[in-house]
Amino acid sequence: MSVVTVSEKESGPRMPVPLCSICGAESTGIHFGVEACAACSAFFRRTVVLRKNYECAKSGECSVSKGKLLALW
């Protein structure tokens, strides 16, 4: 699992913060069985609820990156 460290208080110890397994942002917890941020969790929840199917428009070479607009349709 990837982690980043943030200072709890100026004089306090540094605590590891889990990263989203999908995009690498700070995780908000376990969602759908993996560490995930709020944005990825919401995306996958909407996808399931609305029964959406997304396909990569680049012959399967689409990448998932934090802060980048992706061509998924």
PDB file of N, CA, C and O in Angstrom, chain B, residues numbered from 101:
ATOM      1  N   MET B 101       0.850  -1.169   0.000  1.00  0.00           N
ATOM      2  CA  MET B 101       0.000   0.000   0.000  1.00  0.00           C
ATOM      3  C   MET B 101       0.894   1.231   0.000  1.00  0.00           C
ATOM      4  O   MET B 101       1.886   1.272   0.728  1.00  0.00           O
ATOM      5  N   SER B 102       0.559   2.236  -0.807  1.00  0.00           N
ATOM      6  CA  SER B 102       1.294   3.492  -0.846  1.00  0.00           C
ATOM      7  C   SER B 102       0.786   4.417   0.244  1.00  0.00           C
ATOM      8  O   SER B 102      -0.403   4.425   0.560  1.00  0.00           O
ATOM      9  N   VAL B 103       1.691   5.192   0.815  1.00  0.00           N
ATOM     10  CA  VAL B 103       1.294   6.145   1.844  1.00  0.00           C
ATOM     11  C   VAL B 103       2.049   7.448   1.668  1.00  0.00           C
ATOM     12  O   VAL B 103       3.145   7.471   1.109  1.00  0.00           O
ATOM     13  N   VAL B 104       1.455   8.533   2.149  1.00  0.00           N
ATOM     14  CA  VAL B 104       2.132   9.817   2.262  1.00  0.00           C
ATOM     15  C   VAL B 104       2.106  10.177   3.726  1.00  0.00           C
ATOM     16  O   VAL B 104       1.301   9.630   4.481  1.00  0.00           O
ATOM     17  N   THR B 105       2.958  11.076   4.144  1.00  0.00           N
ATOM     18  CA  THR B 105       2.932  11.475   5.545  1.00  0.00           C
ATOM     19  C   THR B 105       2.519  12.928   5.667  1.00  0.00           C
ATOM     20  O   THR B 105       2.919  13.769   4.862  1.00  0.00           O
ATOM     21  N   VAL B 106       1.729  13.211   6.664  1.00  0.00           N
ATOM     22  CA  VAL B 106       1.316  14.576   6.969  1.00  0.00           C
ATOM     23  C   VAL B 106       1.506  14.787   8.460  1.00  0.00           C
ATOM     24  O   VAL B 106       1.378  13.852   9.249  1.00  0.00           O
ATOM     25  N   SER B 107       1.807  16.003   8.836  1.00  0.00           N
ATOM     26  CA  SER B 107       2.021  16.305  10.243  1.00  0.00           C
ATOM     27  C   SER B 107       0.683  16.510  10.930  1.00  0.00           C
ATOM     28  O   SER B 107      -0.123  17.335  10.501  1.00  0.00           O
ATOM     29  N   GLU B 108       0.446  15.746  12.011  1.00  0.00           N
ATOM     30  CA  GLU B 108      -0.805  15.875  12.758  1.00  0.00           C
ATOM     31  C   GLU B 108      -0.852  17.234  13.443  1.00  0.00           C
ATOM     32  O   GLU B 108      -1.856  17.940  13.359  1.00  0.00           O
ATOM     33  N   LYS B 109       0.220  17.597  14.115  1.00  0.00           N
ATOM     34  CA  LYS B 109       0.395  18.894  14.753  1.00  0.00           C
ATOM     35  C   LYS B 109       1.827  19.300  14.469  1.00  0.00           C
ATOM     36  O   LYS B 109       2.647  18.468  14.080  1.00  0.00           O
ATOM     37  N   GLU B 110       2.128  20.550  14.656  1.00  0.00           N
ATOM     38  CA  GLU B 110       3.488  20.994  14.378  1.00  0.00           C
ATOM     39  C   GLU B 110       4.522  20.165  15.125  1.00  0.00           C
ATOM     40  O   GLU B 110       5.545  19.794  14.549  1.00  0.00           O
ATOM     41  N   SER B 111       4.275  19.872  16.385  1.00  0.00           N
ATOM     42  CA  SER B 111       5.242  19.126  17.186  1.00  0.00           C
ATOM     43  C   SER B 111       4.919  17.635  17.270  1.00  0.00           C
ATOM     44  O   SER B 111       5.685  16.875  17.863  1.00  0.00           O
ATOM     45  N   GLY B 112       3.796  17.202  16.686  1.00  0.00           N
ATOM     46  CA  GLY B 112       3.367  15.809  16.784  1.00  0.00           C
ATOM     47  C   GLY B 112       4.068  14.912  15.791  1.00  0.00           C
ATOM     48  O   GLY B 112       4.769  15.388  14.898  1.00  0.00           O
ATOM     49  N   PRO B 113       3.880  13.615  15.946  1.00  0.00           N
ATOM     50  CA  PRO B 113       4.504  12.653  15.029  1.00  0.00           C
ATOM     51  C   PRO B 113       3.834  12.693  13.659  1.00  0.00           C
ATOM     52  O   PRO B 113       2.688  13.121  13.525  1.00  0.00           O
ATOM     53  N   ARG B 114       4.559  12.246  12.662  1.00  0.00           N
ATOM     54  CA  ARG B 114       4.002  12.192  11.307  1.00  0.00           C
ATOM     55  C   ARG B 114       3.226  10.889  11.166  1.00  0.00           C
ATOM     56  O   ARG B 114       3.735   9.818  11.496  1.00  0.00           O
ATOM     57  N   MET B 115       2.011  10.982  10.682  1.00  0.00           N
ATOM     58  CA  MET B 115       1.140   9.813  10.546  1.00  0.00           C
ATOM     59  C   MET B 115       1.020   9.440   9.067  1.00  0.00           C
ATOM     60  O   MET B 115       0.869  10.321   8.220  1.00  0.00           O
ATOM     61  N   PRO B 116       1.085   8.142   8.746  1.00  0.00           N
ATOM     62  CA  PRO B 116       0.909   7.735   7.354  1.00  0.00           C
ATOM     63  C   PRO B 116      -0.547   7.903   6.921  1.00  0.00           C
ATOM     64  O   PRO B 116      -1.470   7.598   7.676  1.00  0.00           O
ATOM     65  N   VAL B 117      -0.736   8.385   5.710  1.00  0.00           N
ATOM     66  CA  VAL B 117      -2.073   8.553   5.144  1.00  0.00           C
ATOM     67  C   VAL B 117      -2.153   7.649   3.917  1.00  0.00           C
ATOM     68  O   VAL B 117      -1.370   7.823   2.983  1.00  0.00           O
ATOM     69  N   PRO B 118      -3.081   6.685   3.891  1.00  0.00           N
ATOM     70  CA  PRO B 118      -3.195   5.797   2.728  1.00  0.00           C
ATOM     71  C   PRO B 118      -3.582   6.582   1.477  1.00  0.00           C
ATOM     72  O   PRO B 118      -4.266   7.602   1.553  1.00  0.00           O
ATOM     73  N   LEU B 119      -3.135   6.090   0.336  1.00  0.00           N
ATOM     74  CA  LEU B 119      -3.460   6.715  -0.942  1.00  0.00           C
ATOM     75  C   LEU B 119      -4.523   5.909  -1.674  1.00  0.00           C
ATOM     76  O   LEU B 119      -4.641   4.698  -1.487  1.00  0.00           O
ATOM     77  N   CYS B 120      -5.288   6.593  -2.505  1.00  0.00           N
ATOM     78  CA  CYS B 120      -6.299   5.957  -3.345  1.00  0.00           C
ATOM     79  C   CYS B 120      -5.602   4.972  -4.285  1.00  0.00           C
ATOM     80  O   CYS B 120      -4.642   5.336  -4.964  1.00  0.00           O
ATOM     81  N   SER B 121      -6.076   3.745  -4.323  1.00  0.00           N
ATOM     82  CA  SER B 121      -5.494   2.714  -5.184  1.00  0.00           C
ATOM     83  C   SER B 121      -5.730   2.992  -6.661  1.00  0.00           C
ATOM     84  O   SER B 121      -5.071   2.396  -7.513  1.00  0.00           O
ATOM     85  N   ILE B 122      -6.662   3.889  -6.977  1.00  0.00           N
ATOM     86  CA  ILE B 122      -7.023   4.155  -8.360  1.00  0.00           C
ATOM     87  C   ILE B 122      -6.253   5.338  -8.930  1.00  0.00           C
ATOM     88  O   ILE B 122      -5.636   5.229  -9.990  1.00  0.00           O
ATOM     89  N   CYS B 123      -6.289   6.488  -8.217  1.00  0.00           N
ATOM     90  CA  CYS B 123      -5.681   7.703  -8.771  1.00  0.00           C
ATOM     91  C   CYS B 123      -4.507   8.245  -7.970  1.00  0.00           C
ATOM     92  O   CYS B 123      -3.793   9.122  -8.459  1.00  0.00           O
ATOM     93  N   GLY B 124      -4.285   7.758  -6.769  1.00  0.00           N
ATOM     94  CA  GLY B 124      -3.154   8.217  -5.981  1.00  0.00           C
ATOM     95  C   GLY B 124      -3.427   9.383  -5.049  1.00  0.00           C
ATOM     96  O   GLY B 124      -2.521   9.819  -4.339  1.00  0.00           O
ATOM     97  N   ALA B 125      -4.651   9.901  -5.031  1.00  0.00           N
ATOM     98  CA  ALA B 125      -5.010  10.977  -4.097  1.00  0.00           C
ATOM     99  C   ALA B 125      -5.118  10.395  -2.689  1.00  0.00           C
ATOM    100  O   ALA B 125      -5.076   9.177  -2.515  1.00  0.00           O
ATOM    101  N   GLU B 126      -5.257  11.259  -1.684  1.00  0.00           N
ATOM    102  CA  GLU B 126      -5.424  10.764  -0.318  1.00  0.00           C
ATOM    103  C   GLU B 126      -6.726   9.978  -0.210  1.00  0.00           C
ATOM    104  O   GLU B 126      -7.779  10.441  -0.649  1.00  0.00           O
ATOM    105  N   SER B 127      -6.647   8.800   0.370  1.00  0.00           N
ATOM    106  CA  SER B 127      -7.813   7.938   0.534  1.00  0.00           C
ATOM    107  C   SER B 127      -8.726   8.453   1.640  1.00  0.00           C
ATOM    108  O   SER B 127      -8.264   9.035   2.622  1.00  0.00           O
ATOM    109  N   THR B 128     -10.022   8.232   1.468  1.00  0.00           N
ATOM    110  CA  THR B 128     -10.991   8.552   2.521  1.00  0.00           C
ATOM    111  C   THR B 128     -11.452   7.280   3.221  1.00  0.00           C
ATOM    112  O   THR B 128     -12.311   7.327   4.102  1.00  0.00           O
ATOM    113  N   GLY B 129     -10.882   6.143   2.828  1.00  0.00           N
ATOM    114  CA  GLY B 129     -11.225   4.879   3.463  1.00  0.00           C
ATOM    115  C   GLY B 129     -11.360   3.761   2.450  1.00  0.00           C
ATOM    116  O   GLY B 129     -11.036   3.922   1.273  1.00  0.00           O
ATOM    117  N   ILE B 130     -11.845   2.623   2.930  1.00  0.00           N
ATOM    118  CA  ILE B 130     -12.046   1.461   2.067  1.00  0.00           C
ATOM    119  C   ILE B 130     -13.409   1.593   1.392  1.00  0.00           C
ATOM    120  O   ILE B 130     -14.441   1.659   2.059  1.00  0.00           O
ATOM    121  N   HIS B 131     -13.398   1.630   0.072  1.00  0.00           N
ATOM    122  CA  HIS B 131     -14.628   1.703  -0.719  1.00  0.00           C
ATOM    123  C   HIS B 131     -14.533   0.631  -1.802  1.00  0.00           C
ATOM    124  O   HIS B 131     -13.532   0.558  -2.514  1.00  0.00           O
ATOM    125  N   PHE B 132     -15.545  -0.183  -1.928  1.00  0.00           N
ATOM    126  CA  PHE B 132     -15.571  -1.259  -2.917  1.00  0.00           C
ATOM    127  C   PHE B 132     -14.359  -2.179  -2.765  1.00  0.00           C
ATOM    128  O   PHE B 132     -13.857  -2.720  -3.750  1.00  0.00           O
ATOM    129  N   GLY B 133     -13.892  -2.352  -1.526  1.00  0.00           N
ATOM    130  CA  GLY B 133     -12.824  -3.299  -1.233  1.00  0.00           C
ATOM    131  C   GLY B 133     -11.400  -2.781  -1.355  1.00  0.00           C
ATOM    132  O   GLY B 133     -10.458  -3.535  -1.112  1.00  0.00           O
ATOM    133  N   VAL B 134     -11.213  -1.515  -1.725  1.00  0.00           N
ATOM    134  CA  VAL B 134      -9.860  -0.953  -1.846  1.00  0.00           C
ATOM    135  C   VAL B 134      -9.814   0.439  -1.228  1.00  0.00           C
ATOM    136  O   VAL B 134     -10.850   1.078  -1.045  1.00  0.00           O
ATOM    137  N   GLU B 135      -8.602   0.908  -0.906  1.00  0.00           N
ATOM    138  CA  GLU B 135      -8.434   2.289  -0.465  1.00  0.00           C
ATOM    139  C   GLU B 135      -8.839   3.175  -1.638  1.00  0.00           C
ATOM    140  O   GLU B 135      -8.337   2.998  -2.748  1.00  0.00           O
ATOM    141  N   ALA B 136      -9.740   4.124  -1.402  1.00  0.00           N
ATOM    142  CA  ALA B 136     -10.197   4.995  -2.485  1.00  0.00           C
ATOM    143  C   ALA B 136     -10.489   6.391  -1.959  1.00  0.00           C
ATOM    144  O   ALA B 136     -10.887   6.558  -0.807  1.00  0.00           O
ATOM    145  N   CYS B 137     -10.289   7.393  -2.810  1.00  0.00           N
ATOM    146  CA  CYS B 137     -10.621   8.772  -2.459  1.00  0.00           C
ATOM    147  C   CYS B 137     -12.122   8.983  -2.676  1.00  0.00           C
ATOM    148  O   CYS B 137     -12.799   8.121  -3.236  1.00  0.00           O
ATOM    149  N   ALA B 138     -12.625  10.110  -2.240  1.00  0.00           N
ATOM    150  CA  ALA B 138     -14.054  10.405  -2.375  1.00  0.00           C
ATOM    151  C   ALA B 138     -14.475  10.473  -3.843  1.00  0.00           C
ATOM    152  O   ALA B 138     -15.550   9.993  -4.201  1.00  0.00           O
ATOM    153  N   ALA B 139     -13.635  11.067  -4.695  1.00  0.00           N
ATOM    154  CA  ALA B 139     -13.992  11.218  -6.111  1.00  0.00           C
ATOM    155  C   ALA B 139     -14.097   9.867  -6.818  1.00  0.00           C
ATOM    156  O   ALA B 139     -15.064   9.619  -7.537  1.00  0.00           O
ATOM    157  N   CYS B 140     -13.113   8.997  -6.619  1.00  0.00           N
ATOM    158  CA  CYS B 140     -13.159   7.677  -7.262  1.00  0.00           C
ATOM    159  C   CYS B 140     -14.306   6.841  -6.714  1.00  0.00           C
ATOM    160  O   CYS B 140     -14.976   6.132  -7.465  1.00  0.00           O
ATOM    161  N   SER B 141     -14.533   6.922  -5.413  1.00  0.00           N
ATOM    162  CA  SER B 141     -15.641   6.199  -4.797  1.00  0.00           C
ATOM    163  C   SER B 141     -16.972   6.640  -5.397  1.00  0.00           C
ATOM    164  O   SER B 141     -17.813   5.806  -5.732  1.00  0.00           O
ATOM    165  N   ALA B 142     -17.160   7.953  -5.532  1.00  0.00           N
ATOM    166  CA  ALA B 142     -18.405   8.481  -6.110  1.00  0.00           C
ATOM    167  C   ALA B 142     -18.555   8.055  -7.565  1.00  0.00           C
ATOM    168  O   ALA B 142     -19.651   7.693  -7.993  1.00  0.00           O
ATOM    169  N   PHE B 143     -17.462   8.094  -8.333  1.00  0.00           N
ATOM    170  CA  PHE B 143     -17.506   7.687  -9.733  1.00  0.00           C
ATOM    171  C   PHE B 143     -17.961   6.235  -9.861  1.00  0.00           C
ATOM    172  O   PHE B 143     -18.856   5.931 -10.650  1.00  0.00           O
ATOM    173  N   PHE B 144     -17.349   5.342  -9.091  1.00  0.00           N
ATOM    174  CA  PHE B 144     -17.715   3.931  -9.184  1.00  0.00           C
ATOM    175  C   PHE B 144     -19.117   3.665  -8.650  1.00  0.00           C
ATOM    176  O   PHE B 144     -19.819   2.805  -9.181  1.00  0.00           O
ATOM    177  N   ARG B 145     -19.536   4.380  -7.619  1.00  0.00           N
ATOM    178  CA  ARG B 145     -20.900   4.228  -7.101  1.00  0.00           C
ATOM    179  C   ARG B 145     -21.919   4.637  -8.177  1.00  0.00           C
ATOM    180  O   ARG B 145     -22.890   3.919  -8.417  1.00  0.00           O
ATOM    181  N   ARG B 146     -21.694   5.799  -8.827  1.00  0.00           N
ATOM    182  CA  ARG B 146     -22.600   6.248  -9.901  1.00  0.00           C
ATOM    183  C   ARG B 146     -22.599   5.255 -11.054  1.00  0.00           C
ATOM    184  O   ARG B 146     -23.649   4.967 -11.630  1.00  0.00           O
ATOM    185  N   THR B 147     -21.432   4.736 -11.391  1.00  0.00           N
ATOM    186  CA  THR B 147     -21.322   3.778 -12.488  1.00  0.00           C
ATOM    187  C   THR B 147     -22.175   2.544 -12.219  1.00  0.00           C
ATOM    188  O   THR B 147     -22.869   2.061 -13.113  1.00  0.00           O
ATOM    189  N   VAL B 148     -22.126   2.034 -10.993  1.00  0.00           N
ATOM    190  CA  VAL B 148     -22.909   0.849 -10.631  1.00  0.00           C
ATOM    191  C   VAL B 148     -24.397   1.180 -10.595  1.00  0.00           C
ATOM    192  O   VAL B 148     -25.205   0.459 -11.181  1.00  0.00           O
ATOM    193  N   VAL B 149     -24.765   2.260  -9.917  1.00  0.00           N
ATOM    194  CA  VAL B 149     -26.179   2.625  -9.765  1.00  0.00           C
ATOM    195  C   VAL B 149     -26.829   2.907 -11.116  1.00  0.00           C
ATOM    196  O   VAL B 149     -27.956   2.482 -11.366  1.00  0.00           O
ATOM    197  N   LEU B 150     -26.119   3.626 -11.990  1.00  0.00           N
ATOM    198  CA  LEU B 150     -26.678   3.991 -13.294  1.00  0.00           C
ATOM    199  C   LEU B 150     -26.410   2.936 -14.369  1.00  0.00           C
ATOM    200  O   LEU B 150     -26.786   3.109 -15.529  1.00  0.00           O
ATOM    201  N   ARG B 151     -25.757   1.842 -13.972  1.00  0.00           N
ATOM    202  CA  ARG B 151     -25.440   0.740 -14.892  1.00  0.00           C
ATOM    203  C   ARG B 151     -24.703   1.227 -16.140  1.00  0.00           C
ATOM    204  O   ARG B 151     -25.033   0.847 -17.264  1.00  0.00           O
ATOM    205  N   LYS B 152     -23.710   2.065 -15.919  1.00  0.00           N
ATOM    206  CA  LYS B 152     -22.908   2.612 -17.023  1.00  0.00           C
ATOM    207  C   LYS B 152     -21.817   1.620 -17.420  1.00  0.00           C
ATOM    208  O   LYS B 152     -21.315   0.874 -16.579  1.00  0.00           O
ATOM    209  N   ASN B 153     -21.459   1.611 -18.675  1.00  0.00           N
ATOM    210  CA  ASN B 153     -20.328   0.841 -19.186  1.00  0.00           C
ATOM    211  C   ASN B 153     -19.418   1.803 -19.926  1.00  0.00           C
ATOM    212  O   ASN B 153     -19.829   2.416 -20.911  1.00  0.00           O
ATOM    213  N   TYR B 154     -18.189   1.940 -19.460  1.00  0.00           N
ATOM    214  CA  TYR B 154     -17.220   2.813 -20.107  1.00  0.00           C
ATOM    215  C   TYR B 154     -16.186   1.960 -20.815  1.00  0.00           C
ATOM    216  O   TYR B 154     -15.805   0.896 -20.327  1.00  0.00           O
ATOM    217  N   GLU B 155     -15.736   2.430 -21.966  1.00  0.00           N
ATOM    218  CA  GLU B 155     -14.684   1.745 -22.704  1.00  0.00           C
ATOM    219  C   GLU B 155     -13.623   2.759 -23.082  1.00  0.00           C
ATOM    220  O   GLU B 155     -13.929   3.913 -23.378  1.00  0.00           O
ATOM    221  N   CYS B 156     -12.391   2.326 -23.070  1.00  0.00           N
ATOM    222  CA  CYS B 156     -11.284   3.183 -23.473  1.00  0.00           C
ATOM    223  C   CYS B 156     -11.366   3.421 -24.976  1.00  0.00           C
ATOM    224  O   CYS B 156     -11.513   2.477 -25.753  1.00  0.00           O
ATOM    225  N   ALA B 157     -11.268   4.691 -25.383  1.00  0.00           N
ATOM    226  CA  ALA B 157     -11.336   5.047 -26.798  1.00  0.00           C
ATOM    227  C   ALA B 157      -9.961   4.971 -27.468  1.00  0.00           C
ATOM    228  O   ALA B 157      -9.828   5.300 -28.647  1.00  0.00           O
ATOM    229  N   LYS B 158      -8.948   4.541 -26.728  1.00  0.00           N
ATOM    230  CA  LYS B 158      -7.578   4.507 -27.253  1.00  0.00           C
ATOM    231  C   LYS B 158      -7.055   3.077 -27.342  1.00  0.00           C
ATOM    232  O   LYS B 158      -5.928   2.813 -26.925  1.00  0.00           O
ATOM    233  N   SER B 159      -7.823   2.180 -27.858  1.00  0.00           N
ATOM    234  CA  SER B 159      -7.422   0.778 -28.032  1.00  0.00           C
ATOM    235  C   SER B 159      -6.889   0.150 -26.752  1.00  0.00           C
ATOM    236  O   SER B 159      -5.918  -0.607 -26.778  1.00  0.00           O
ATOM    237  N   GLY B 160      -7.532   0.472 -25.630  1.00  0.00           N
ATOM    238  CA  GLY B 160      -7.138  -0.119 -24.358  1.00  0.00           C
ATOM    239  C   GLY B 160      -5.921   0.511 -23.708  1.00  0.00           C
ATOM    240  O   GLY B 160      -5.383  -0.047 -22.752  1.00  0.00           O
ATOM    241  N   GLU B 161      -5.469   1.665 -24.203  1.00  0.00           N
ATOM    242  CA  GLU B 161      -4.279   2.304 -23.649  1.00  0.00           C
ATOM    243  C   GLU B 161      -4.606   3.580 -22.877  1.00  0.00           C
ATOM    244  O   GLU B 161      -3.771   4.482 -22.815  1.00  0.00           O
ATOM    245  N   CYS B 162      -5.787   3.678 -22.294  1.00  0.00           N
ATOM    246  CA  CYS B 162      -6.158   4.836 -21.482  1.00  0.00           C
ATOM    247  C   CYS B 162      -5.491   4.707 -20.117  1.00  0.00           C
ATOM    248  O   CYS B 162      -5.386   3.608 -19.572  1.00  0.00           O
ATOM    249  N   SER B 163      -5.042   5.831 -19.571  1.00  0.00           N
ATOM    250  CA  SER B 163      -4.437   5.793 -18.243  1.00  0.00           C
ATOM    251  C   SER B 163      -5.306   6.574 -17.269  1.00  0.00           C
ATOM    252  O   SER B 163      -6.013   7.505 -17.655  1.00  0.00           O
ATOM    253  N   VAL B 164      -5.245   6.184 -16.009  1.00  0.00           N
ATOM    254  CA  VAL B 164      -5.982   6.870 -14.953  1.00  0.00           C
ATOM    255  C   VAL B 164      -4.967   7.682 -14.172  1.00  0.00           C
ATOM    256  O   VAL B 164      -4.065   7.125 -13.548  1.00  0.00           O
ATOM    257  N   SER B 165      -5.114   9.008 -14.207  1.00  0.00           N
ATOM    258  CA  SER B 165      -4.167   9.886 -13.525  1.00  0.00           C
ATOM    259  C   SER B 165      -4.910  10.972 -12.779  1.00  0.00           C
ATOM    260  O   SER B 165      -5.899  11.513 -13.272  1.00  0.00           O
ATOM    261  N   LYS B 166      -4.433  11.286 -11.593  1.00  0.00           N
ATOM    262  CA  LYS B 166      -5.039  12.337 -10.780  1.00  0.00           C
ATOM    263  C   LYS B 166      -4.968  13.671 -11.521  1.00  0.00           C
ATOM    264  O   LYS B 166      -3.913  14.057 -12.023  1.00  0.00           O
ATOM    265  N   GLY B 167      -6.101  14.368 -11.583  1.00  0.00           N
ATOM    266  CA  GLY B 167      -6.138  15.712 -12.133  1.00  0.00           C
ATOM    267  C   GLY B 167      -6.111  15.813 -13.639  1.00  0.00           C
ATOM    268  O   GLY B 167      -5.915  16.909 -14.166  1.00  0.00           O
ATOM    269  N   LYS B 168      -6.299  14.719 -14.359  1.00  0.00           N
ATOM    270  CA  LYS B 168      -6.282  14.772 -15.820  1.00  0.00           C
ATOM    271  C   LYS B 168      -7.609  14.280 -16.370  1.00  0.00           C
ATOM    272  O   LYS B 168      -8.158  13.283 -15.899  1.00  0.00           O
ATOM    273  N   LEU B 169      -8.122  14.987 -17.371  1.00  0.00           N
ATOM    274  CA  LEU B 169      -9.340  14.570 -18.048  1.00  0.00           C
ATOM    275  C   LEU B 169      -8.996  13.393 -18.943  1.00  0.00           C
ATOM    276  O   LEU B 169      -8.044  13.457 -19.721  1.00  0.00           O
ATOM    277  N   LEU B 170      -9.756  12.331 -18.837  1.00  0.00           N
ATOM    278  CA  LEU B 170      -9.467  11.119 -19.595  1.00  0.00           C
ATOM    279  C   LEU B 170     -10.522  10.870 -20.654  1.00  0.00           C
ATOM    280  O   LEU B 170     -11.697  11.178 -20.455  1.00  0.00           O
ATOM    281  N   ALA B 171     -10.108  10.319 -21.767  1.00  0.00           N
ATOM    282  CA  ALA B 171     -11.040   9.947 -22.824  1.00  0.00           C
ATOM    283  C   ALA B 171     -11.556   8.544 -22.537  1.00  0.00           C
ATOM    284  O   ALA B 171     -10.895   7.560 -22.868  1.00  0.00           O
ATOM    285  N   LEU B 172     -12.728   8.446 -21.925  1.00  0.00           N
ATOM    286  CA  LEU B 172     -13.292   7.141 -21.582  1.00  0.00           C
ATOM    287  C   LEU B 172     -14.453   6.749 -22.481  1.00  0.00           C
ATOM    288  O   LEU B 172     -14.927   5.615 -22.404  1.00  0.00           O
ATOM    289  N   TRP B 173     -14.912   7.632 -23.310  1.00  0.00           N
ATOM    290  CA  TRP B 173     -16.052   7.296 -24.163  1.00  0.00           C
ATOM    291  C   TRP B 173     -15.830   7.790 -25.552  1.00  0.00           C
ATOM    292  O   TRP B 173     -16.683   7.600 -26.419  1.00  0.00           O
TER     293      TRP B 173
END
